[in-house]
Amino acid sequence: MRILIIGFGSIGQRHYQNLKKIGFRNVWVFDVDQNKVKSQKLKVKIIDEKSLKCFNVVFVCVPNYLHLKYALLAAKAGCHLFIEKPLSHNLAGVSKLIKTCQKNKLITMVGCNLRFNPAIQFIKKYLASSKLGRVYAIHHEFGYYLPYWRPKQDYRKNYAAKRAWGGGIILDDIHEFDLLFWLNNFSEVKKAKFIYDKISNLQIETEDICIASFQFKNGVISSVRCDYLQQVPSRNLKVISEKGNLEFDFNLGEVWLKNKKNQRLFSLKRKNDNPDYISEIKYFLACVKNKKQTFNNLNFAAKILAICLKR
């Protein structure tokens, strides 16, 4: 299998190292900044449909406003696609990409590494077991001060700070929206309300805080709270049900069922989250091998993107 990674920033480098770690050797790289790939033996200098025909799989790891540009070229060349989240910064060209992938019978996946967190997978199965009875609400929160995200990079020059580049906490934190819809089995959204603004002194053009609320057809009322503001990283979720609250704090790695008898249901102790990224690419490449669509293909990712852009 010949694999090409387009975009050799932090996430592109992570996928490269993980592909090597699980045994793939024919992994090529491309970046418009040739300095990032100068030490690599297997590199591509020009990206076009002709050069892409040499590859079976393409990982699109450029800033999100460039996702569709490279993904469409790769799809036309017949390459299976792994696209980092979010799918794009707007909906222009998304339907064309989907049709091209369907025509060429391509396996596609948009990055959703949090779905591979063992605690999240435990929660997904626990919800499916109906042990909680009726679910009333699902709430997600994420927040962290933007300048701390990438300490070696000036946050003002990152895509997160630029509106035209698809920045802003809503798309940057599309993980939380993805988890909400996935855990709620993609029930149809009846109503959605986004309240967001840029309220801090951060030198960015984009929103730094958002509170989004949803009413689903299955009766569940939910919310996502996210921001670029918190000095200490915060990421957690809460499921409110008739049998108690199911709560998970990513920093602690523990899932609790809280009612009259508080019970710790799951504990995750580890040094970092890289195993989730490895599981993610193993799953994707297994789907490619078996010609089976992924559980976060372009169709699912496009639905979530559309909801987040309707704000």
N, C-alpha and C positions, 0 to 999 in steps of 0.2 A: 504494500500500500504506500503510495507516494502522497505525502501530506505537505501542504504549504500553510504557513502562518503569515498572514498579512497584518503587519503592525507588530513591532517588536519592543513595545513598552513593557510596563510591569506585568500586565496580564498575559501578553504574548509570550514573554519570557517564562512566566510560570507554566503555561501550557507546554512550551517547548521542553522545559526541564522534566515535567511530568510525563510527557510522551516518551522521552528518553528513558525515564525511570521504569516505565512499564514495558520497555522492550522495543519501541519503534526506533528505527535507525535512519529511515529515508525521510527525514523531516527537514524541509527547506524553509527559509525565512525571507521576508521582504519588508523593507521599511523605506519610506521616502527619505528619511534621514539615514544616509548610508553609513554614517559613523556608528550607528547602533548595531549594524550587522557586519562591520568590517572584519571582525575576528571569526566569522562563521564561514565554514568551507562550502556548505550547501546554501546558496543564496541566489535570489532572482533579482535582476536589475530592472526589469520592465514588466509591468503587469498589463496584459491584454488578453483577449480571448484565445489567441494562438498559444501564448506561453502557458495559459492555464489548462489547456487540453492535456498537458503532461501529468496532471495531478488527479488523484481520485477524490481527495478530501481537502477542503480549504477551511481554515479557521480565520474568521474576520475579527481582528482585535484592534482596529483603528478607532479613533473617536467616533461617537455614534452618528454624527452628521455625515460621515463618510461610509457608513455601513452599507447602504443600498448601492452605492456606486460600485464597490468591489464585489458585493454579493451577487449583483445582477450579472456582472462579467463572468464570475465563477459558475453561476447557474447556467448561463448560455453555453459555457464550455463543458457542461455535464459533470460538474464537481458537487459532491455532497457537501452540505454547508453546516458549519457550527458558527453561529454569530453571537458575539458577546452581547450582554444585555445593555440597554434596551434594543429592540429590533431596529429602531431608527429614531430620529428626533421629530419626525412628522410622518404623515401617512402617504405622502407623494411617492409613487413608485412601488408601494408595498403590494398592491394587488397584481401588478405586472410581475413582480418577483415571485409571488405565490403561483401564478399561472405558469411561469417558466419552469419552476421546480416541479409542478405537477406534470407538465408536458414531458419533461426529461426524467420523470420518476426518481426524483432525488430525495434522499433522507435529509431532513433539516432539524436543527435544534437551536434554540436561543438559550444562552447561558442562564442557568438557574441553580447555582451551586448550593444554595441554602436548602433546596429540596432534598439534598443528599446528606444533610446534617442528620446524624443518627437519632438525635432527640426529636427533630421535626418529623422524621419518618415514623418514630414511635407514636407521636401525637396523631399523625395521619391515620395510622392503623387503629389507634384507640378510638378516634372519632368514628371510624368505619364499623367498629364493634358494637356501637350503640350503647356502650356502658354508661355514657353520660346522660342517657335519655334525650329529651328534647334540647337542642342547642338554641339558646336565645341570642347570643352575641359573640362576635370574635373581634378582638382588638389587637392591633400591632403598633409597636413604637420603635423608632430608630432615631438616634441623634448623636452627632459628633462634630466638633469644631473643625470646619473645613481646612484651615491651615495645618492641622495636625494629620490630615489624611495621608499626605505625601510629603514628609518632612524635607526631602531632598529637592523638592520642586516648588517654585513660586506659585501659590494657588491662584494668583491673579492671571497667570498665563495658561492655566489649565482650562480644558473645555467646560468644566463645571461653572466657571465664572462668566462664560459667554452665551448669550441667548441664541445667537445664530449657530452656535456649535452644539446646541441641544443640552446646554447645562441647566442647572437648577435642581433642587433637592427632590422634586417629584420624579423626574426621569432617572436621576442618579440613584434614587432609592426605590426603584421599581420592584426590587426584590420583595419588599413588604406587601405591595399590591399583588404580586404574583402569588405569594404564600397565602394571602387572604382568599383569593379566588380559587386556588388549588385546594386548600383545606375545606372550602365550602362547595367543592365539587362543581365549580363553574356555574352555579345557579345564576339565572338571569338577573341582571340589575334592574330594579324597578325605578329607583331614584338614586341620584348621586349628587353630592354637594362638596365642592372644594373651596376651602378658605385658605388663602396663601398670600404671602407678601415678602418683601425684603425689608426687614425691620432692624437689622444690626448695622454695625459700621464696617462690615466686610466690603472690600472693594470688588464687588461683583455686579453684573447686570441682571442676575437671575434671582428667583425667590430663594430665601434661606429658611423658610418655615412653611409647613402645610399641615392642615387638619382636614382630612377627607372622611366623609361619612357615606354609608351605603345602606340601602334597603333592598334586600334580595327577595326574589319571588318565593323562595322557600320559607320566608318569614324571619330570617336571621337579619339582625341590625348590626352593622360593623363599622369600624373606623380604622384609619391609618394616621398616625401622628409621626411626622418626620421633620428633621431640621439639620442645619449646618452649625448649630450653636452650642451644643453641650460640651463642656470642658472635659467631662469624663464620658467615654462611649457608653451608650445605653441602647440595648436591643432586647425586647421582650414581647411576649404575646400572652393573651388571656382569653380563654374560652369560657363563657358563662353559660351554665346549663342547669337543668332541674336537679341534677345529682351533685352539683358543686362547681367550683371553678377549677379549670385545668390551666396551670400557669407555668410558663417557661421563661427563665432569664438566661440569655445566651452567655453572659459573663460567668455565671455560676455553673451552667451546664446541667441544671436540675429541672425535672418536670415534677410538679406537685399537684395533687388533687386536694383542694381545700374545701372542707365542709365541717361538720361537727367533729370529724376525725381526720385531721390533716395527715396525708400520706404521701411520702416521696415515692413516685412511680418509676423514675428513671434518673440515672446519674451518668454524666459524660465527663470524664477526666482526660484531658489531653493537652499538649503543648501548643498546638496551632490547628487551623482548619484546613490545611492542605489536603488531608485525606478526602475531604468532600470534593475537591477539584479533581482528584484522581478518579474517584468513583464516577464523577460526572462524565469525564472523557471516556472512561471504560464503557459506560453505559451507551454513550453516543456511538462509539466505534463498533460496539456489539450490534447495535441497531443497523448500522451501515452494512456490516457483514451479513446479517440475517435478513436484510431488505425489509426492515420493520420500522414504521414511523415512530418517532419519539413522543414522549408525553408532554413535550413543550415545543412542538413544531411551529412553523410560521403562522398557521391558522390560530393556534391558541395565543401566541405572543402578540399577534396583530389585534386580537380582541382586547387584551389588557392595555396595549398601547393606545388604542382608540378611546377607551374609557378615561385614561389619564390625560389625554389631549383634549377631551371635551370640556375641560374645566373653563 
